[in-house]
Amino acid sequence: MPLPRARGTALRQRLAELRGPDVPAKALDARALAALAANPGCERRAILDGAGVNKAALASALGSPSVFGQSQFAFMRGNAFEARVKADGGAELLRLVRDRLDPATEPPTAARVPELSATGPEGRAARTALALREATAAPGAWTLLDHPMLALDVAGSPAFLEPDAVVVHPDGSWTIVEIKSFPMLDGSSDPAKVGAAARQAAVYVLALEQVAARLDPPPGVRHRILLVCPRDFSNLATAAAVDIRKQRAVTARQLARLTRMEDIAGTLPEGTCFSPDLPADRLTAAVESVPATYAPECLSACELAFHCRARSREMGAVTSLGRPVRAELGGLTTVGDVLAAARGDSGDPSDPAVAALRRAAQLRAEALTAAQHHAFAQHTASTQHTASGREATPCR
């Protein structure tokens, strides 16, 4: 639900203050949203992304530069492949959509490609919504929206997203198209990359569903998206339909769990600012004023991961060992707490996590004692054997 005008204006002004004077906002894209949804408990990432802070520049200013991101070569290769797929009014792209998702329809001959240019992201989002409404109101033909702009409310702050393409089918339903530069070998791709693309597409589907909900009757938003990739080692396009219902459900649930931006901003000290131009000590204090939830998965999804990992290790937080370990330990949040509970110095014995740690400590102690006895016995036997050998040797 959109924010009231006065409330939304105040929030945008507050986020601009956090970003720094005259610092342009970095757009929150679907890839960042998917990573944010995967770690909804991290208030630090939520407020930094919501304020449009450039986390790569921030990490460098903190002394923990990031290696996360796409190489320039991969970026250029992806743009060239996308341009090839969309050439001739998207004829090849529409053919793939029809073959993989809608084989019962007539082959597309010519598609409508509406103009989506407008001033600012809000204007482009409004123009995209209008083009979708017009295409849905006149079914029977294919419509291709090239790089439309979609708006999605994230923790009380609007995020503007730009999918590669949205296709309106002749029956009026809508499909998200994701174009990636990683290859599809013999009809399959790297599962990790496909999973990342599915999570990214799930964010687009959620945004598209918000647009559809404002129409009467609302058109169908398909939960099978089209993933377009190079075929084998060529530059020719192939595609696969990917069911993203699971990713959509998980992403929607995780985004709903995010603390609202205004609530996080309200807890920050007066004058907090995340501008990379600030002195290192002041910038570090500002970043540390926002709680973070580090996990090893952050290394492949967040530019601040190295900084947060160092802080997590300094604090002895168990989250640095991974989410599965953290989930097993219940209320024990630091390595010190875990060791104290295992030794019996603290912790409730009726707590399953504490009981399991003490049992593990007991078994470890028994194993070490048995190993020491075995080593002592071997050493004694070896000493006796050596001594007896010396006694049996005649003197010369």
N, C-alpha and C positions, 0 to 999 in steps of 0.2 A: 504494500500500500504506500503511495507517495507521501512524503512529508508535507505538512502544512507549509505555506510559502514562507512565513516569518521564521518558523522553526528551521526549515531547510536552509534559509539564507544565513541564519546564525551559525548553523553547523558548518556550512561551507567556509564562512569567515574564520571560524575556529580552526578548521583543518588547514586553511591557508597560513594561519599564524604558526601552526606546528611545522609546516613545511619550510617556512622562512620567507623573509621579505623578497619579493620579486623573483622567487624560485618557481619555475613552471611546474605544473603537476605532471607526474608520469602516469599515463593511462593504465588503468587496472584491466588487463586483458583476461581472456578465458583461461589461459594457462596458469596465470597467477591465482585466479579464483579457484581453479581446481586444486592447486597446491594448498591454498588457504583452507578450503573445505576439508582437506585431508588431515589438517591439524587445527581444528576449531578452537582448541583451548589456548592457543598462542595469541594473547592480547597484543603483544609487540608487533607481530606481523599484521594483525588486523588494523591497528591504528596507522602503521606506516603505509600500508597499501591504501587504506581509506583516505589518507592525507595526500597520496600521490608522491610520496618520498622516493627518490631514486636510491634504492637500497644498495646498488652496486657502488655508487659514489660514497654512500654512507659507510659501507664496509671498508673501503679504501682509507677513508678519513680516520676510522677507528684503528687502523693498523692490521686489519684482517681481510685483505683483498679477496674478492670472490673469483672463482674460476668457473662459475655457473653461467650458462648462456650458450647461444648458438653461434658457431663460427661464421665469419663473414662469407667464406666460401659456400658453406651450406645454405646461408641465407640467399645468396645470389642464385645458386642452383635451384632452390625452391621457387624463387620468383620466376625464373626462366621456364620451369616445368609448368607452373600454374598458368603462365601466359599461353603456353602451347595448348593446354587443355581447354582454355576458354576462347581460343581463336575461332574466327568465323561465327561470331554470335553465340558461342558455347555449343556448337553443333555436336562435337565429340562428347562433351560433358553430359548433354541431355540424352545422347544415345546410351551412355553408360547408366544414367539414372533409370531410363526406361527398361533396359535389359536386366538390370539387377533388382529393381524395386517394383516395376509396373509393367511386366511383359504383356499383359492383356490389352494394353492401350495401343492406339495407332502410333507408328513411329513418328517422332517429331520432325516436321519439315521446316517450320520457321517458328521461332519463339519470340515472345515479347520480352524485351530487355529494357525496363524503365530506367529513366535517368534518376539517380539518387543523390546528386550533389546538392548541398545546402550549406549554410553558414553554421559552423559549430556542431558539436556532437548532438546537442538537443535538436537542432534543425534537421540533421541527417536522420536521427531516430524517428522524428515526426514524418519525414518524407518516406522513410521505409515503411512505417505503419500505413501510410496512405496508399503506397504502391501495393502492399499486401492486401489491403481492403479492396482496392479496385480489381486486382487479379482474381480474388475469391468471388467477387460479385459478378464476374463474367467468365464462368467456367467453360471448359471445352477446348482450351488451348494451353500450351506450356508457357510458363513465365519463369525467367531466370533473373534473379536479383544478384548482381555482382558486388561483393563486399558491402552488404547492407549494414546498417547500424542498429543495434538492439540495446535497450536499456534494461538493467536488472537491479532491483533494490537489494543491497547487501548491507546488513546490519545498520539500516537507517541511512545509508549513503548510496546515491545512484552510481552504478558502474556501467560504462558504455562499451559494448562488445562488438567486434567486427568479424563475423564468420567469413569463410572464403566465399560461400555462396548459399543462397536459399532458393529452392525450386518449388514452384507452385504447380501441382499436377493438374491434369484436365478435370479431375473430380473435385478440385478445390483444396485438397490436402497439401500440407507443407512438409518439406524435407530439408534437413541440414546437410550440406556437402563439405567434407573436410578433404583438402588436397595436401598431401605430404610428399616430401622428396625421398623418403626411405623406400627401398625397392620391395616389390612383392614377388618373391621367388617361387615359381611353381604354384601360384595361387595362395601363398601364405607369407606373412611378414613376422618380424620380431615381435613376440607376444608383449614384451614390455612397452615397445613403441606403440603398438596397437592399443594397449590398455591406456596409455597416456592420451592418445588421440580420442578414445572413447570418453574419458573423463572430461576432456576439453569440450567435446561435442555435447556432453550432458549439460554443461553450463549454457551453451547456446540454446538447447532445447528448452530449458527452463525460462530463458528470456523470451523465446518465441511463444511459449505458452502464455506468458503475460500479455503479449500483443493479441493473441487469439482470444483471450478471455474478454477483451473489450469489444469484440464483434458479436453480433446477434444474427443468426446463431453462430457460435464459435466454430471455426473450421478445425479439422483434425490436424494435430501436429504429430507426425510419424516418429515413432521411437526406434525405427531402423534407419540409421543414417548411412550415407554413402561415403566410403573411404576410397579416395583415388590416389594411386601410387604409380611410379614407373614400373613397367613390366620387366622382370628379370634385371638385366644390366643395360637395358636400352633406355631411350627417352620417350618410348611409347607408353600411353596410359592404359592402365587396367584398374579395376575397381572391385570392391566387395561390400556387401551389405553387412553392417555391424549393429547388432541389437544392443542398445545402451539403456535398457530399462533398469537394470541393476545399478549402473553408474548414476543414472538420473535420480533414483530413489535415495541413494547414499548421499549424493551431493546436496539434494534438497534438504535432507535431514541435518546434515552437517552445517549448511549455511544458516539454517534456522537456529542452530545452537550458538552462533556467533554473538558475542556481547555487542550491543549497539555501540556504534562509534562515539556517540555523544556521551554514553555512560563511561567509556574508557577515558575520553578526553576530560571529563569532569573530575577524574581522580588524579590528574597530573598536576604537579606543582605549577604555580603561576610563572609565566615566562619560559616554559619548556619549549624548546625549538630543536628540530632535527636537521638544521642546515649543515651540510658538510664544511662550510666555511668557518664554523665556530672553532674555538680552541679545543684541543683533544680532550682535556679534562672535563670541560663543560658538556661537550657532546657525549662523552661516555656516561656522565651523570644523567643526561636526558634519556639516553637509551635504556640505562639500567633502571630508570623510574617506572618502566612499563614491564610487567611480568612476562616472561617468555616460557614456552614449553618446548624445550629442545628434544629432538629424537634423531637417531642416525639417518632417518629418511630425509631430514631437512637438507642434508649435504647435496642432494640431487634436485632440490626444489626451491631453495632460498639463498639469496646472496649473503645474508647475515649468518649463515650456518657456522662458519669457522669461529666467529666472535662468540656466538651463543654456546658452541661446544666448549670453548676454553672456559667460559664462565661456569658452565654446568659442571665441568670437571673440578674447578676450584671449589665449588660448593659441595661436591660429592653427591650430586643429585643422581638418583637411580635412572632417571629418564635417559641419561647418556648411554645406558646399557641397552636401550631399545624399549619399545612399547610393550612387547610381550612380557619382559621381565618386570616392567613397572606395574602391569596389570596383576601379576602374580603376587606382588609384595603388599598390596592393599594400602594401609595407612603409613607404611614405612617409606619415607620419601628421600632419605639420604643413605649413603653407604655406611655412615657411622651408626645410623639407627638400625640398619640391618645387622651389622656386626655385634652391636650391643644386645639386640634381641636374640641372636644366635648364642651368645655367651651366657644369656640368662640375666644380664644386668638390667634390662628393661623390657617392656612389652607385656601384653596380656597373654598368659599361657593358653587361654581358650580361643585366642585368635588363630585361625587355621594357618595363616602365613607365619606367625611366630612359632607355632608348634612344629611346622615343617622345617623351619630354619634350625630349631634346636635339635630336632631329630637328625638333620643333615650334619650338624656340628658334632653330634655324638658319634654318628657313623664314621665321620672323618677322623675323629680322635681315635676310635677303635682301630681303624685301618692303619693310621700312622703308628700306633703302639705295636700292632702286629708286625708291621714292616720293620720297626726298630728291633724287636725281639728276633726276627728272622735274620736281620743283618748282624746282630750281636752273636747269634748262634753260628752263623757262617764264619764270622771273624774268629771266634773261639776255636772252631774245628780246624780252620786253616792254621792257626797258631800252634795248636797241638800237633798237627801233622808235620809242620815244619820242625818243631822241637824233636819229635820222635825220629825224624829223618837225620837230624844232626847227631843224635845219640847213636844211631846205627852205623854211622860213618867211622871207620877205623882211623886212628891217628897215624900220621906218618912222621 
